[in-house]
Amino acid sequence: MSTNRVLCKFFMHGACLKGEYCEFSHDWKDQANNVCTFYQKGACSYGSRCRYDHVKVSRNPTVPLPSPSSSTARLASTLQLSSSGHAPRTGHQTDSSNQRNQISVDVPALSASKPAWRNDFQHVVSEDGIDWSSNQTLQNQTSLKPADLPICSFAAAGNCPYGEGCPQMHGDLCSTCGKMCLHPYRPDEREEHIELCEKNHKRLEALKSSQEIECSVCLDRVLSKPTAAERKFGLLSECDHPFCIACIRNWRSNSPASGMDVNSALRACPICRKLSYYVIPSVLWYFSKEEKEEIIESYKSKLK
Protein backbone atom coordinates (compact mmCIF):
# COMPACT_ATOMS: atom_id res chain seq x y z
CA MET A 1 0.00 0.00 0.00
CA SER A 2 1.33 3.40 -0.92
CA THR A 3 2.31 5.36 2.16
CA ASN A 4 0.91 8.62 0.83
CA ARG A 5 -2.59 7.09 0.93
CA VAL A 6 -2.34 5.65 4.43
CA LEU A 7 -3.53 7.95 7.20
CA CYS A 8 -0.70 8.91 9.57
CA LYS A 9 -1.31 7.31 12.98
CA PHE A 10 0.50 10.17 14.73
CA PHE A 11 -1.70 12.71 12.90
CA MET A 12 -4.76 10.79 14.13
CA HIS A 13 -3.66 11.52 17.72
CA GLY A 14 -2.56 15.11 17.00
CA ALA A 15 1.11 14.34 17.56
CA CYS A 16 2.78 14.27 14.12
CA LEU A 17 5.96 16.35 14.25
CA LYS A 18 6.74 16.18 10.53
CA GLY A 19 3.73 18.19 9.40
CA GLU A 20 3.60 18.67 5.64
CA TYR A 21 6.86 16.73 5.27
CA CYS A 22 5.31 13.52 6.61
CA GLU A 23 5.42 10.63 4.11
CA PHE A 24 1.99 9.48 5.24
CA SER A 25 -1.35 11.12 4.51
CA HIS A 26 -2.85 13.88 6.67
CA ASP A 27 -6.21 13.67 4.90
CA TRP A 28 -9.11 12.29 6.96
CA LYS A 29 -10.64 10.83 3.79
CA ASP A 30 -7.79 8.31 3.50
CA GLN A 31 -7.97 5.01 5.32
CA ALA A 32 -5.92 4.23 8.41
CA ASN A 33 -3.67 1.17 8.49
CA ASN A 34 -4.41 -0.67 11.72
CA VAL A 35 -2.54 -3.87 10.82
CA CYS A 36 -0.07 -4.96 13.53
CA THR A 37 3.45 -5.08 12.07
CA PHE A 38 4.71 -7.22 14.94
CA TYR A 39 2.05 -9.83 14.17
CA GLN A 40 3.31 -10.01 10.59
CA LYS A 41 6.72 -10.99 11.99
CA GLY A 42 5.19 -13.40 14.51
CA ALA A 43 6.43 -11.40 17.48
CA CYS A 44 3.42 -9.56 18.95
CA SER A 45 3.51 -10.01 22.72
CA TYR A 46 0.02 -8.57 23.30
CA GLY A 47 -1.88 -11.36 21.55
CA SER A 48 -5.63 -10.85 21.66
CA ARG A 49 -5.14 -7.70 23.77
CA CYS A 50 -3.33 -5.87 20.94
CA ARG A 51 -4.98 -2.63 19.83
CA TYR A 52 -4.04 -3.32 16.19
CA ASP A 53 -5.52 -5.90 13.82
CA HIS A 54 -3.96 -9.36 13.59
CA VAL A 55 -4.44 -10.22 9.91
CA LYS A 56 -2.01 -11.62 7.38
CA VAL A 57 -1.10 -9.14 4.65
CA SER A 58 0.51 -10.28 1.41
CA ARG A 59 3.22 -8.11 -0.06
CA ASN A 60 1.91 -7.63 -3.61
CA PRO A 61 -1.90 -7.36 -3.51
CA THR A 62 -3.60 -4.67 -1.53
CA VAL A 63 -5.48 -6.06 1.44
CA PRO A 64 -8.63 -4.19 2.46
CA LEU A 65 -8.31 -2.81 5.94
CA PRO A 66 -10.70 -3.93 8.69
CA SER A 67 -13.67 -1.77 9.51
CA PRO A 68 -13.39 0.68 12.44
CA SER A 69 -15.85 -1.45 14.42
CA SER A 70 -13.23 -4.22 14.74
CA SER A 71 -11.25 -2.09 17.21
CA THR A 72 -14.36 -1.63 19.35
CA ALA A 73 -15.12 -5.36 19.20
CA ARG A 74 -11.55 -6.12 20.28
CA LEU A 75 -11.98 -3.81 23.27
CA ALA A 76 -15.09 -5.77 24.26
CA SER A 77 -13.22 -9.05 23.97
CA THR A 78 -10.35 -7.68 26.06
CA LEU A 79 -12.70 -6.53 28.81
CA GLN A 80 -14.38 -9.93 28.84
CA LEU A 81 -11.03 -11.65 29.18
CA SER A 82 -10.05 -9.54 32.19
CA SER A 83 -13.41 -10.02 33.91
CA SER A 84 -14.13 -13.72 33.29
CA GLY A 85 -10.56 -15.06 33.47
CA HIS A 86 -10.72 -17.03 30.16
CA ALA A 87 -10.80 -16.21 26.47
CA PRO A 88 -14.17 -15.42 24.85
CA ARG A 89 -15.68 -17.70 22.20
CA THR A 90 -14.78 -16.91 18.63
CA GLY A 91 -18.17 -17.58 17.15
CA HIS A 92 -16.85 -20.00 14.44
CA GLN A 93 -18.44 -23.21 15.85
CA THR A 94 -20.12 -25.46 13.29
CA ASP A 95 -22.65 -27.14 15.57
CA SER A 96 -25.99 -25.45 14.98
CA SER A 97 -27.24 -26.32 18.47
CA ASN A 98 -24.16 -24.72 20.04
CA GLN A 99 -24.69 -21.67 17.92
CA ARG A 100 -28.25 -21.32 19.15
CA ASN A 101 -27.26 -21.79 22.80
CA GLN A 102 -24.18 -19.57 22.64
CA ILE A 103 -24.71 -16.05 23.94
CA SER A 104 -23.60 -13.54 21.34
CA VAL A 105 -21.33 -10.69 22.38
CA ASP A 106 -22.35 -7.61 20.48
CA VAL A 107 -21.17 -4.06 20.93
CA PRO A 108 -24.21 -1.78 20.54
CA ALA A 109 -24.36 1.03 18.07
CA LEU A 110 -23.07 4.39 19.21
CA SER A 111 -25.75 6.58 20.69
CA ALA A 112 -25.97 10.12 19.46
CA SER A 113 -26.67 11.37 22.97
CA LYS A 114 -23.64 9.69 24.61
CA PRO A 115 -19.96 9.73 23.61
CA ALA A 116 -18.53 6.52 22.16
CA TRP A 117 -16.12 6.03 25.04
CA ARG A 118 -19.03 5.82 27.48
CA ASN A 119 -20.65 3.08 25.38
CA ASP A 120 -17.48 1.01 25.63
CA PHE A 121 -17.69 0.95 29.45
CA GLN A 122 -21.41 0.99 30.08
CA HIS A 123 -22.81 -1.43 27.48
CA VAL A 124 -20.30 -4.27 27.10
CA VAL A 125 -22.05 -7.57 27.86
CA SER A 126 -19.96 -10.31 29.46
CA GLU A 127 -19.95 -13.92 28.29
CA ASP A 128 -22.46 -15.07 30.90
CA GLY A 129 -25.02 -12.53 29.68
CA ILE A 130 -24.64 -10.03 32.52
CA ASP A 131 -24.52 -6.36 31.55
CA TRP A 132 -21.56 -4.54 33.11
CA SER A 133 -23.68 -1.47 33.78
CA SER A 134 -25.75 -3.56 36.23
CA ASN A 135 -22.90 -5.55 37.77
CA GLN A 136 -20.72 -3.48 40.10
CA THR A 137 -18.51 -6.47 40.95
CA LEU A 138 -17.35 -6.96 37.39
CA GLN A 139 -16.74 -3.25 37.03
CA ASN A 140 -14.37 -3.31 40.00
CA GLN A 141 -12.40 -6.17 38.49
CA THR A 142 -11.36 -4.28 35.39
CA SER A 143 -8.17 -2.24 35.50
CA LEU A 144 -9.48 0.31 33.02
CA LYS A 145 -10.79 3.31 34.92
CA PRO A 146 -11.98 6.65 33.49
CA ALA A 147 -9.16 8.46 35.30
CA ASP A 148 -6.63 6.28 33.45
CA LEU A 149 -7.97 7.23 30.02
CA PRO A 150 -6.46 10.18 28.11
CA ILE A 151 -8.70 12.87 26.72
CA CYS A 152 -9.03 13.48 22.99
CA SER A 153 -6.11 15.59 21.79
CA PHE A 154 -8.15 17.07 18.92
CA ALA A 155 -10.90 18.27 21.26
CA ALA A 156 -8.27 19.64 23.64
CA ALA A 157 -6.72 21.58 20.75
CA GLY A 158 -10.08 23.07 19.83
CA ASN A 159 -11.74 20.89 17.16
CA CYS A 160 -12.47 17.16 17.05
CA PRO A 161 -13.56 15.89 13.60
CA TYR A 162 -15.46 12.95 15.15
CA GLY A 163 -17.69 14.99 17.46
CA GLU A 164 -19.94 12.91 19.73
CA GLY A 165 -18.89 9.75 17.89
CA CYS A 166 -15.27 10.09 18.98
CA PRO A 167 -13.97 6.88 20.60
CA GLN A 168 -11.86 8.93 23.03
CA MET A 169 -13.08 10.88 26.03
CA HIS A 170 -13.59 14.63 25.60
CA GLY A 171 -12.43 17.00 28.31
CA ASP A 172 -14.47 19.71 30.00
CA LEU A 173 -14.35 23.30 28.79
CA CYS A 174 -11.83 25.65 30.40
CA SER A 175 -13.48 29.04 30.80
CA THR A 176 -10.14 30.85 30.57
CA CYS A 177 -8.57 29.43 27.41
CA GLY A 178 -11.83 28.21 25.83
CA LYS A 179 -10.52 24.69 25.13
CA MET A 180 -11.94 21.32 26.17
CA CYS A 181 -8.77 20.31 27.99
CA LEU A 182 -9.94 19.64 31.58
CA HIS A 183 -9.92 15.94 32.43
CA PRO A 184 -13.29 15.04 34.03
CA TYR A 185 -11.75 12.50 36.41
CA ARG A 186 -8.44 14.11 37.40
CA PRO A 187 -9.20 16.93 39.87
CA ASP A 188 -5.55 17.70 40.66
CA GLU A 189 -4.71 18.05 36.99
CA ARG A 190 -7.74 20.30 36.48
CA GLU A 191 -6.74 22.64 39.31
CA GLU A 192 -3.17 22.82 38.03
CA HIS A 193 -4.31 23.73 34.53
CA ILE A 194 -6.80 26.34 35.73
CA GLU A 195 -4.18 28.00 37.93
CA LEU A 196 -1.57 28.06 35.16
CA CYS A 197 -4.11 29.19 32.57
CA GLU A 198 -5.29 32.11 34.70
CA LYS A 199 -1.68 33.14 35.35
CA ASN A 200 -0.87 33.08 31.63
CA HIS A 201 -4.07 34.96 30.80
CA LYS A 202 -3.25 37.66 33.34
CA ARG A 203 0.25 38.03 31.91
CA LEU A 204 -1.12 38.24 28.37
CA GLU A 205 -3.53 41.01 29.35
CA ALA A 206 -0.69 42.93 31.04
CA LEU A 207 1.43 42.52 27.91
CA LYS A 208 -1.36 43.90 25.72
CA SER A 209 -1.83 46.89 28.01
CA SER A 210 1.92 47.57 27.99
CA GLN A 211 2.01 47.95 24.21
CA GLU A 212 0.96 51.62 24.36
CA ILE A 213 3.43 52.81 27.04
CA GLU A 214 6.01 55.31 25.75
CA CYS A 215 9.44 56.14 27.11
CA SER A 216 9.57 59.56 28.80
CA VAL A 217 12.98 60.28 27.21
CA CYS A 218 12.92 59.05 23.60
CA LEU A 219 9.08 59.10 23.37
CA ASP A 220 9.04 55.76 21.53
CA ARG A 221 6.80 52.86 22.44
CA VAL A 222 9.02 50.63 24.50
CA LEU A 223 7.63 47.34 23.20
CA SER A 224 7.93 48.55 19.59
CA LYS A 225 11.72 48.87 19.69
CA PRO A 226 13.60 47.09 16.85
CA THR A 227 15.49 44.53 18.96
CA ALA A 228 14.40 42.26 21.80
CA ALA A 229 17.07 43.69 24.12
CA GLU A 230 15.58 47.18 23.73
CA ARG A 231 11.99 46.06 24.29
CA LYS A 232 12.21 46.32 28.07
CA PHE A 233 11.11 48.88 30.62
CA GLY A 234 13.49 50.35 33.17
CA LEU A 235 11.41 50.66 36.34
CA LEU A 236 12.56 53.07 39.03
CA SER A 237 11.85 51.97 42.58
CA GLU A 238 10.68 55.38 43.87
CA CYS A 239 8.66 56.83 40.99
CA ASP A 240 6.19 55.78 38.32
CA HIS A 241 7.58 57.43 35.18
CA PRO A 242 8.10 54.97 32.29
CA PHE A 243 11.47 54.63 30.59
CA CYS A 244 12.96 52.15 28.19
CA ILE A 245 15.89 50.27 29.66
CA ALA A 246 18.41 51.82 27.23
CA CYS A 247 17.46 55.44 27.97
CA ILE A 248 17.45 55.17 31.75
CA ARG A 249 20.75 53.28 31.80
CA ASN A 250 22.38 55.87 29.53
CA TRP A 251 21.10 58.61 31.82
CA ARG A 252 22.54 56.98 34.93
CA SER A 253 25.87 56.10 33.32
CA ASN A 254 26.81 59.67 32.35
CA SER A 255 29.61 61.35 34.27
CA PRO A 256 28.35 64.16 36.52
CA ALA A 257 29.66 67.66 36.09
CA SER A 258 32.36 68.82 38.44
CA GLY A 259 31.02 69.55 41.92
CA MET A 260 27.63 67.86 41.32
CA ASP A 261 26.32 65.20 43.66
CA VAL A 262 25.99 61.78 41.99
CA ASN A 263 22.76 60.93 43.79
CA SER A 264 20.96 64.13 42.87
CA ALA A 265 22.34 64.27 39.33
CA LEU A 266 22.24 60.69 38.01
CA ARG A 267 20.30 58.44 40.37
CA ALA A 268 17.28 60.71 40.39
CA CYS A 269 14.38 60.39 37.95
CA PRO A 270 14.90 62.65 34.89
CA ILE A 271 11.30 63.86 35.25
CA CYS A 272 10.39 64.17 38.95
CA ARG A 273 13.95 64.02 40.41
CA LYS A 274 13.02 61.38 43.01
CA LEU A 275 16.03 59.34 44.09
CA SER A 276 16.07 55.63 43.09
CA TYR A 277 19.08 53.47 43.88
CA TYR A 278 18.37 50.72 41.38
CA VAL A 279 16.62 50.05 38.03
CA ILE A 280 14.43 47.00 37.48
CA PRO A 281 14.29 45.65 33.89
CA SER A 282 10.87 44.31 32.94
CA VAL A 283 9.02 43.32 29.78
CA LEU A 284 5.74 44.38 31.41
CA TRP A 285 4.49 47.69 32.71
CA TYR A 286 2.52 47.80 35.95
CA PHE A 287 -0.83 49.49 36.54
CA SER A 288 -1.07 49.17 40.31
CA LYS A 289 1.21 49.29 43.32
CA GLU A 290 0.72 45.56 43.88
CA GLU A 291 1.78 44.73 40.33
CA LYS A 292 4.92 46.85 40.72
CA GLU A 293 5.83 45.11 43.98
CA GLU A 294 5.31 41.73 42.32
CA ILE A 295 7.69 42.66 39.47
CA ILE A 296 10.32 43.96 41.90
CA GLU A 297 10.13 40.87 44.13
CA SER A 298 10.36 38.58 41.11
CA TYR A 299 13.48 40.43 39.93
CA LYS A 300 15.09 40.23 43.37
CA SER A 301 14.43 36.50 43.61
CA LYS A 302 16.22 35.93 40.31
CA LEU A 303 19.31 37.71 41.63
CA LYS A 304 19.68 35.32 44.58
C-alpha positions in Angstrom: 0.0 0.0 0.0 1.3 3.4 -0.9 2.3 5.4 2.2 0.9 8.6 0.8 -2.6 7.1 0.9 -2.3 5.7 4.4 -3.5 8.0 7.2 -0.7 8.9 9.6 -1.3 7.3 13.0 0.5 10.2 14.7 -1.7 12.7 12.9 -4.8 10.8 14.1 -3.7 11.5 17.7 -2.6 15.1 17.0 1.1 14.3 17.6 2.8 14.3 14.1 6.0 16.4 14.3 6.7 16.2 10.5 3.7 18.2 9.4 3.6 18.7 5.6 6.9 16.7 5.3 5.3 13.5 6.6 5.4 10.6 4.1 2.0 9.5 5.2 -1.4 11.1 4.5 -2.8 13.9 6.7 -6.2 13.7 4.9 -9.1 12.3 7.0 -10.6 10.8 3.8 -7.8 8.3 3.5 -8.0 5.0 5.3 -5.9 4.2 8.4 -3.7 1.2 8.5 -4.4 -0.7 11.7 -2.5 -3.9 10.8 -0.1 -5.0 13.5 3.4 -5.1 12.1 4.7 -7.2 14.9 2.1 -9.8 14.2 3.3 -10.0 10.6 6.7 -11.0 12.0 5.2 -13.4 14.5 6.4 -11.4 17.5 3.4 -9.6 19.0 3.5 -10.0 22.7 0.0 -8.6 23.3 -1.9 -11.4 21.5 -5.6 -10.8 21.7 -5.1 -7.7 23.8 -3.3 -5.9 20.9 -5.0 -2.6 19.8 -4.0 -3.3 16.2 -5.5 -5.9 13.8 -4.0 -9.4 13.6 -4.4 -10.2 9.9 -2.0 -11.6 7.4 -1.1 -9.1 4.7 0.5 -10.3 1.4 3.2 -8.1 -0.1 1.9 -7.6 -3.6 -1.9 -7.4 -3.5 -3.6 -4.7 -1.5 -5.5 -6.1 1.4 -8.6 -4.2 2.5 -8.3 -2.8 5.9 -10.7 -3.9 8.7 -13.7 -1.8 9.5 -13.4 0.7 12.4 -15.9 -1.4 14.4 -13.2 -4.2 14.7 -11.3 -2.1 17.2 -14.4 -1.6 19.3 -15.1 -5.4 19.2 -11.5 -6.1 20.3 -12.0 -3.8 23.3 -15.1 -5.8 24.3 -13.2 -9.1 24.0 -10.3 -7.7 26.1 -12.7 -6.5 28.8 -14.4 -9.9 28.8 -11.0 -11.7 29.2 -10.0 -9.5 32.2 -13.4 -10.0 33.9 -14.1 -13.7 33.3 -10.6 -15.1 33.5 -10.7 -17.0 30.2 -10.8 -16.2 26.5 -14.2 -15.4 24.8 -15.7 -17.7 22.2 -14.8 -16.9 18.6 -18.2 -17.6 17.1 -16.9 -20.0 14.4 -18.4 -23.2 15.9 -20.1 -25.5 13.3 -22.6 -27.1 15.6 -26.0 -25.4 15.0 -27.2 -26.3 18.5 -24.2 -24.7 20.0 -24.7 -21.7 17.9 -28.3 -21.3 19.2 -27.3 -21.8 22.8 -24.2 -19.6 22.6 -24.7 -16.0 23.9 -23.6 -13.5 21.3 -21.3 -10.7 22.4 -22.4 -7.6 20.5 -21.2 -4.1 20.9 -24.2 -1.8 20.5 -24.4 1.0 18.1 -23.1 4.4 19.2 -25.7 6.6 20.7 -26.0 10.1 19.5 -26.7 11.4 23.0 -23.6 9.7 24.6 -20.0 9.7 23.6 -18.5 6.5 22.2 -16.1 6.0 25.0 -19.0 5.8 27.5 -20.7 3.1 25.4 -17.5 1.0 25.6 -17.7 0.9 29.4 -21.4 1.0 30.1 -22.8 -1.4 27.5 -20.3 -4.3 27.1 -22.1 -7.6 27.9 -20.0 -10.3 29.5 -20.0 -13.9 28.3 -22.5 -15.1 30.9 -25.0 -12.5 29.7 -24.6 -10.0 32.5 -24.5 -6.4 31.5 -21.6 -4.5 33.1 -23.7 -1.5 33.8 -25.7 -3.6 36.2 -22.9 -5.6 37.8 -20.7 -3.5 40.1 -18.5 -6.5 41.0 -17.3 -7.0 37.4 -16.7 -3.2 37.0 -14.4 -3.3 40.0 -12.4 -6.2 38.5 -11.4 -4.3 35.4 -8.2 -2.2 35.5 -9.5 0.3 33.0 -10.8 3.3 34.9 -12.0 6.6 33.5 -9.2 8.5 35.3 -6.6 6.3 33.4 -8.0 7.2 30.0 -6.5 10.2 28.1 -8.7 12.9 26.7 -9.0 13.5 23.0 -6.1 15.6 21.8 -8.1 17.1 18.9 -10.9 18.3 21.3 -8.3 19.6 23.6 -6.7 21.6 20.8 -10.1 23.1 19.8 -11.7 20.9 17.2 -12.5 17.2 17.1 -13.6 15.9 13.6 -15.5 13.0 15.2 -17.7 15.0 17.5 -19.9 12.9 19.7 -18.9 9.7 17.9 -15.3 10.1 19.0 -14.0 6.9 20.6 -11.9 8.9 23.0 -13.1 10.9 26.0 -13.6 14.6 25.6 -12.4 17.0 28.3 -14.5 19.7 30.0 -14.4 23.3 28.8 -11.8 25.6 30.4 -13.5 29.0 30.8 -10.1 30.9 30.6 -8.6 29.4 27.4 -11.8 28.2 25.8 -10.5 24.7 25.1 -11.9 21.3 26.2 -8.8 20.3 28.0 -9.9 19.6 31.6 -9.9 15.9 32.4 -13.3 15.0 34.0 -11.8 12.5 36.4 -8.4 14.1 37.4 -9.2 16.9 39.9 -5.5 17.7 40.7 -4.7 18.0 37.0 -7.7 20.3 36.5 -6.7 22.6 39.3 -3.2 22.8 38.0 -4.3 23.7 34.5 -6.8 26.3 35.7 -4.2 28.0 37.9 -1.6 28.1 35.2 -4.1 29.2 32.6 -5.3 32.1 34.7 -1.7 33.1 35.3 -0.9 33.1 31.6 -4.1 35.0 30.8 -3.2 37.7 33.3 0.3 38.0 31.9 -1.1 38.2 28.4 -3.5 41.0 29.4 -0.7 42.9 31.0 1.4 42.5 27.9 -1.4 43.9 25.7 -1.8 46.9 28.0 1.9 47.6 28.0 2.0 48.0 24.2 1.0 51.6 24.4 3.4 52.8 27.0 6.0 55.3 25.8 9.4 56.1 27.1 9.6 59.6 28.8 13.0 60.3 27.2 12.9 59.1 23.6 9.1 59.1 23.4 9.0 55.8 21.5 6.8 52.9 22.4 9.0 50.6 24.5 7.6 47.3 23.2 7.9 48.6 19.6 11.7 48.9 19.7 13.6 47.1 16.9 15.5 44.5 19.0 14.4 42.3 21.8 17.1 43.7 24.1 15.6 47.2 23.7 12.0 46.1 24.3 12.2 46.3 28.1 11.1 48.9 30.6 13.5 50.3 33.2 11.4 50.7 36.3 12.6 53.1 39.0 11.9 52.0 42.6 10.7 55.4 43.9 8.7 56.8 41.0 6.2 55.8 38.3 7.6 57.4 35.2 8.1 55.0 32.3 11.5 54.6 30.6 13.0 52.2 28.2 15.9 50.3 29.7 18.4 51.8 27.2 17.5 55.4 28.0 17.5 55.2 31.8 20.8 53.3 31.8 22.4 55.9 29.5 21.1 58.6 31.8 22.5 57.0 34.9 25.9 56.1 33.3 26.8 59.7 32.4 29.6 61.3 34.3 28.4 64.2 36.5 29.7 67.7 36.1 32.4 68.8 38.4 31.0 69.5 41.9 27.6 67.9 41.3 26.3 65.2 43.7 26.0 61.8 42.0 22.8 60.9 43.8 21.0 64.1 42.9 22.3 64.3 39.3 22.2 60.7 38.0 20.3 58.4 40.4 17.3 60.7 40.4 14.4 60.4 38.0 14.9 62.7 34.9 11.3 63.9 35.2 10.4 64.2 38.9 13.9 64.0 40.4 13.0 61.4 43.0 16.0 59.3 44.1 16.1 55.6 43.1 19.1 53.5 43.9 18.4 50.7 41.4 16.6 50.1 38.0 14.4 47.0 37.5 14.3 45.6 33.9 10.9 44.3 32.9 9.0 43.3 29.8 5.7 44.4 31.4 4.5 47.7 32.7 2.5 47.8 35.9 -0.8 49.5 36.5 -1.1 49.2 40.3 1.2 49.3 43.3 0.7 45.6 43.9 1.8 44.7 40.3 4.9 46.8 40.7 5.8 45.1 44.0 5.3 41.7 42.3 7.7 42.7 39.5 10.3 44.0 41.9 10.1 40.9 44.1 10.4 38.6 41.1 13.5 40.4 39.9 15.1 40.2 43.4 14.4 36.5 43.6 16.2 35.9 40.3 19.3 37.7 41.6 19.7 35.3 44.6 
